[in-house]
Amino acid sequence: MLSIFKVLLLLDAIALLIILLMELVLKDAIAFPNSRFPIPDSRFPTP
Protein backbone atom coordinates (compact mmCIF):
# COMPACT_ATOMS: atom_id res chain seq x y z
CA MET A 1 0.00 0.00 0.00
CA LEU A 2 2.74 2.47 0.94
CA SER A 3 4.59 1.85 -2.32
CA ILE A 4 1.42 2.62 -4.31
CA PHE A 5 0.95 5.89 -2.43
CA LYS A 6 4.60 6.80 -2.99
CA VAL A 7 4.24 6.17 -6.73
CA LEU A 8 1.09 8.29 -6.85
CA LEU A 9 2.82 11.13 -5.01
CA LEU A 10 5.79 10.90 -7.36
CA LEU A 11 3.53 11.01 -10.43
CA ASP A 12 1.67 13.97 -8.96
CA ALA A 13 4.92 15.84 -8.37
CA ILE A 14 6.13 15.08 -11.91
CA ALA A 15 2.83 16.27 -13.39
CA LEU A 16 3.05 19.49 -11.35
CA LEU A 17 6.61 20.11 -12.57
CA ILE A 18 5.54 19.52 -16.18
CA ILE A 19 2.63 21.96 -15.79
CA LEU A 20 4.90 24.63 -14.28
CA LEU A 21 7.46 24.11 -17.04
CA MET A 22 4.78 24.43 -19.73
CA GLU A 23 3.47 27.64 -18.13
CA LEU A 24 6.98 29.10 -18.12
CA VAL A 25 7.50 28.12 -21.77
CA LEU A 26 4.14 29.60 -22.81
CA LYS A 27 4.80 32.85 -20.89
CA ASP A 28 8.22 33.07 -22.55
CA ALA A 29 6.67 32.50 -25.98
CA ILE A 30 4.00 35.15 -25.36
CA ALA A 31 6.51 37.66 -24.00
CA PHE A 32 8.82 37.10 -26.98
CA PRO A 33 6.51 35.90 -29.78
CA ASN A 34 9.16 36.03 -32.53
CA SER A 35 11.98 34.30 -30.61
CA ARG A 36 11.21 30.60 -31.03
CA PHE A 37 7.52 29.80 -31.50
CA PRO A 38 5.44 32.30 -33.48
CA ILE A 39 2.25 31.72 -31.48
CA PRO A 40 -0.64 33.98 -32.53
CA ASP A 41 -1.73 35.92 -29.46
CA SER A 42 -5.28 37.22 -29.21
CA ARG A 43 -4.12 40.26 -27.23
CA PHE A 44 -1.92 41.50 -30.09
CA PRO A 45 -3.83 40.83 -33.32
CA THR A 46 -1.75 41.01 -36.47
CA PRO A 47 -3.13 43.39 -39.10
One Martini backbone bead per residue (centre of mass of N, CA, C, O) as a GRO file, in nm:
protein
   47
    1MET     BB    1   0.060   0.063  -0.022
    2LEU     BB    2   0.295   0.263   0.012
    3SER     BB    3   0.405   0.236  -0.277
    4ILE     BB    4   0.155   0.349  -0.420
    5PHE     BB    5   0.161   0.627  -0.285
    6LYS     BB    6   0.443   0.704  -0.382
    7VAL     BB    7   0.381   0.692  -0.683
    8LEU     BB    8   0.155   0.902  -0.682
    9LEU     BB    9   0.327   1.135  -0.572
   10LEU     BB   10   0.535   1.133  -0.798
   11LEU     BB   11   0.337   1.186  -1.032
   12ASP     BB   12   0.230   1.452  -0.922
   13ALA     BB   13   0.501   1.602  -0.922
   14ILE     BB   14   0.560   1.570  -1.225
   15ALA     BB   15   0.305   1.711  -1.327
   16LEU     BB   16   0.363   1.983  -1.191
   17LEU     BB   17   0.632   2.037  -1.334
   18ILE     BB   18   0.518   2.032  -1.621
   19ILE     BB   19   0.318   2.264  -1.586
   20LEU     BB   20   0.524   2.480  -1.507
   21LEU     BB   21   0.697   2.458  -1.760
   22MET     BB   22   0.472   2.529  -1.963
   23GLU     BB   23   0.413   2.809  -1.849
   24LEU     BB   24   0.693   2.926  -1.898
   25VAL     BB   25   0.699   2.878  -2.204
   26LEU     BB   26   0.443   3.042  -2.273
   27LYS     BB   27   0.534   3.311  -2.152
   28ASP     BB   28   0.785   3.335  -2.330
   29ALA     BB   29   0.632   3.328  -2.603
   30ILE     BB   30   0.455   3.582  -2.542
   31ALA     BB   31   0.682   3.785  -2.479
   32PHE     BB   32   0.844   3.628  -2.733
   33PRO     BB   33   0.705   3.563  -3.036
   34ASN     BB   34   0.988   3.566  -3.233
   35SER     BB   35   1.194   3.361  -3.121
   36ARG     BB   36   1.053   3.057  -3.160
   37PHE     BB   37   0.726   3.075  -3.128
   38PRO     BB   38   0.471   3.169  -3.349
   39ILE     BB   39   0.222   3.276  -3.151
   40PRO     BB   40  -0.097   3.359  -3.163
   41ASP     BB   41  -0.221   3.653  -3.017
   42SER     BB   42  -0.512   3.803  -2.902
   43ARG     BB   43  -0.391   4.076  -2.790
   44PHE     BB   44  -0.205   4.079  -3.072
   45PRO     BB   45  -0.319   4.163  -3.356
   46THR     BB   46  -0.275   4.105  -3.682
   47PRO     BB   47  -0.312   4.294  -3.980
   0.00000   0.00000   0.00000
